[in-house]
Amino acid sequence: MKRSVLGGLALAAVWGLGGCGGSMEAPTSKASPAPAAASASQGSVSSETPVETGRPERGSISAYYETTSRIQAETFVDVVAKGVGRCVSTHVEEGDRVAAGALLAELDKQEAQAALGQAEVQVRQTKSKYEIARKSVVEGLMAPVEEENARFAYEQALAAREVQSVQLANLTVRAPISGIVTKKNIQIGMLVSSGAPAYTIVDPGSYRLVINPPEKLAPRLRLKQEARVSLDAVQGEDFSAIVERINPAVDSVSGTVKVTLGFDRAMLDRIKEGAFARVRLVLETKENALLVPRDAVGEENARKYVFRVRPASGSEGDRLEAERVDIAVGLEDSNRVEVLSGVSEEDSIVVLGLEALKPGTPVRVTDSAQEIAQSKRKADEAASSIGEGAPSSSVRDVH
């Protein structure tokens, strides 16, 4: 850059000297009008706005309600320890699948086993006394009340043994349902208290997606309605879901309706609880609709319009201009718009370059790739001409 600027200053100085002294004159040529004609031609081309065009096409289009939500399991259990003790073993980790009744963890059982053994001894003692008392009553050697007391003591010992058996069993943590372990809060050596959460298990078969459309869409909601779901946890693939339940009530605070979506059974193994989901609920679908790209449609004062390319009025040759046409639209999605009236399949409409147009603007039909290549070519030519025109001597003089 420094070389070109300095070279330009040197050239300006040389031409200045020529003008003052009269010793240097600008060369003249009979061919000089040619550049002027070329310049005029370039000005004519540059006055035309480049646009990309296309024709409306027939196809199917759907109207969607789009929102976001997170996958949640309707059936899940926080498994809590029922006993008190030090954890001596764990048998599952997060992500493991377990069946109902599967062993999850065990607490120290020494004290509970000793207490159960003591209760067993008490049961044998009271049972023996009860049998002796019963025989004695039969033989008339003991009053019936003594037999009743012995029986009560025996039954009490049986109940005490049952209590000790339950307490011993509570030191083993088991899965109450089948599912996937999503959280583990227990470690070997940890002192666990009764009621402390040890694991969380979710049933993947109960994965659902809850969305909350505004109440104005309530008349367009129905059971078995299809939705397309994309998950950040599963890149590059959409899942199909259907409406399983529609809450008949409208939330008075948010003004929305609770809608529950369910997944196909085969998809459930690939879904993760809590996964972020983007939902597109299909509200309506039309076949054989006349469609144009969304980028081709402009809006002003609540009126939609497109620009149609036509031969320039009052001109000869192939010059083109943009004609603004108001249109009526129907369904819209993220890429296309249904046109109900205003244009036909035969029309050539502007699909790129809409913002630079006004009614009657001269246009030149091109495409983005061609424009990029042309801009690059012009930039290369300009850089080349600057490099060739910079005198090397002027740079040497500065240095």
Secondary structure as UniProt FT lines:
FT   HELIX           2..21
FT   TURN            30..32
FT   HELIX           33..46
FT   STRAND          49..54
FT   STRAND          57..73
FT   STRAND          76..80
FT   STRAND          85..90
FT   TURN            94..95
FT   STRAND          97..98
FT   TURN            100..101
FT   STRAND          103..107
FT   HELIX           110..139
FT   HELIX           144..169
FT   TURN            170..171
FT   STRAND          172..174
FT   STRAND          179..184
FT   TURN            188..189
FT   STRAND          191..192
FT   TURN            194..195
FT   STRAND          197..202
FT   HELIX           204..206
FT   STRAND          207..211
FT   HELIX           215..220
FT   TURN            223..224
FT   STRAND          226..231
FT   TURN            232..233
FT   STRAND          234..250
FT   TURN            252..254
FT   STRAND          256..263
FT   HELIX           265..270
FT   TURN            273..274
FT   STRAND          276..293
FT   HELIX           294..296
FT   STRAND          298..300
FT   TURN            301..302
FT   STRAND          303..311
FT   TURN            313..314
FT   STRAND          320..326
FT   STRAND          328..332
FT   STRAND          336..341
FT   TURN            345..346
FT   STRAND          349..352
FT   HELIX           354..356
FT   TURN            359..360
FT   STRAND          362..365
FT   HELIX           368..389
FT   HELIX           392..398
//
